[in-house]
Amino acid sequence: MYRPLRSIEEHPVEIFFEALLVLVCVGVLAFAGLTVKKLYQGQR
């Protein structure tokens, strides 16, 4: 999975979209975690 640093110059758009994908995944996980937390608080 490791890529050499020169790929940044070759595919800047690819790097951008990968970073965006990671950010979206983190956001979705954080939102899901908060939703579950609120759900469990409401049940108590």
GIJO-V942995 format. One record per residue. RES is the residue in one small letter. SS is DSSP state (@ for helix, = for strand, . for the rest). PSI is psi in whole degrees, 0 to 359 (NA if undefined). NEAR is the number of other ideal C-beta (glycine too) atoms within 10 Angstrom. Layout:
# GIJO-V942995
{{RES	SS	PSI	NEAR} {RES	SS	PSI	NEAR}}
This chain:
# GIJO-V942995
{{m	.	343	2} {y	.	132	3} {r	.	144	11} {p	.	157	7} {l	.	337	6} {r	.	342	7} {s	@	340	11} {i	@	317	11} {e	@	329	8} {e	@	318	10} {h	.	74	12} {p	@	327	10} {v	@	321	7} {e	@	317	12} {i	@	317	14} {f	@	313	10} {f	@	326	11} {e	@	318	11} {a	@	319	10} {l	@	318	10} {l	@	317	10} {v	@	316	10} {l	@	317	10} {v	@	316	10} {c	@	316	10} {v	@	318	10} {g	@	315	10} {v	@	317	10} {l	@	318	10} {a	@	317	10} {f	@	317	10} {a	@	318	10} {g	@	315	10} {l	@	319	10} {t	@	314	10} {v	@	319	10} {k	@	314	10} {k	@	321	9} {l	@	314	9} {y	@	327	9} {q	@	323	8} {g	@	333	7} {q	@	334	5} {r	.	NA	4}}
